């Protein structure tokens, strides 16, 4: 398509089922969370859609010949749960001013704080005009429904730069990620630690072995029905302990276990043959994403083994380049994860609040920078290893 003379045709989708999975996935490029299978499973099983705070309103762009050349996963939101970029204070400020912060528009993967493309553009198309039209359409939708704002959460660096140039405010966050530096095995990885931290990690793993706990790594179609019963029960327990319902249903896991089994990695702990704990992960192109954890037993170091050591071991064995175990958790530092910047981009329709939020994110970023510098000095690696990593 000659984008200089003909703009793409824009449309809104109330459900991803309105577009073929092959077309959508051609734009996604292997991202598990952005895949048609993952996003449509959320819709099919009621995790998003009517009765939830997430109403799908995806934007798509077609060429004159009808080819899908761009998309923006988008939701109308009625609260801020399940986003992992916290703006509750912004909503409170709107309410105190006699205005409503909701609805708002959010481009993200629901319940998933993982960095990925948000402005999905066919590589054979002129990227900038298509992306511009998608953003313009999103801003037009915000005006049409009276949304206070548009938020693009965990975008890639190119998307972040593009949105910043369009006047979006950029907010910095911090997660803890692990990088595979060609380790031959877990012991090789630990050999890079200083003596104290290496002994601590080995002691944690030894406690699990001596307790008689063993782990299976299973893809989505490999657990038995009873194993899946246990996995979902453990997952649900984690939410119930915090006084809230799980984000995802058993039906959701059943669907993605069938439609994208190779992307699911279940670390299932057994004691005397019985399942006692799990970590639910997703496998991307070169990243393992730790998403959920749960257990029915209280063994020392079980959480660290299930959520961190097992994931690292899996990545080393499979040659996966990085491991992102989710949000928050300074305890990840001592186990080989490093502070890593994440980003979000924000547009607010009310000029006064735009300026207030702009001031807030600037001051917040100074604190985030200081926090990350502080944590960087506390990684467990030997001094020479740290210097090599900075090169």
C-alpha angles and dihedrals in degrees: 000000000000098000091185090068104023128039121211123261112253126211138171124231121207087190134021088229086078089076132050117261091228091056095048095044091051087067095044099060100209100316104150096206096047093046120119088240095057099041095042091049088058088055097042093052099044097249086126130018132049113018094020132086091249117079112180114232103160119182121220134183125209130192122235089267092054098256116146105242104162145017142178117201102223140174136189104229129204097185137009101250120129095021103098092210101097119222101152090120090055090053091049091051091052091050092049089052090054094253133114121242091193136108098047132161121244129187107199143097106275115251091358122110095191125129114243144137115292101174098062111196130172107250091228092058129079099267102206100054092047092047091047091053092049092051092045089051091050091050089047090053090049090055092045096054096035095247115173095217152352120234127190108195127203096354124175119257094261091052091046092052092047093050092045089056088052091058101264116146114242120221123194125216136172134234132167117246135179123220125205110227095185096283114182093211142336093281090055088053092050091048087072091061124094113257098260096050092042091055091048093052092047090049091053092052093044091055090058094049093046090050088059095245116149130186133220122199106213133179119223098272095045106071115089120241089260091050090053089049089056094044092053093045091052091046091050093048091062091058096041090054087060092050099252141098121260116266093225131050131223087247089059093054091045090054098047091043085061101038103036107016095150090061094056120083116185118192101200120189119208130193117193087347095306125111111248107162143007144194115205113210137173125217118223130182094290103346136080113213119205107208115159140018135184142159144181096207137067109222120155112260094003093127093050092047096047099041103034118011095044092048093049091048091050092050093050092049093046096040093241114164103218145012123211109188098186137264132333126354119127088195087077090071095071090052096058104275119129130211108263129186121243127185145207132187126218138193121186123192097210109078095210093053091043089059092045093050091045089057091046096052092047092054092041092053091057088057092046091051091051091046093051092047090051092051094044088064090056102056111127098238126114115264094253090050091052091052091050090053091054094056 
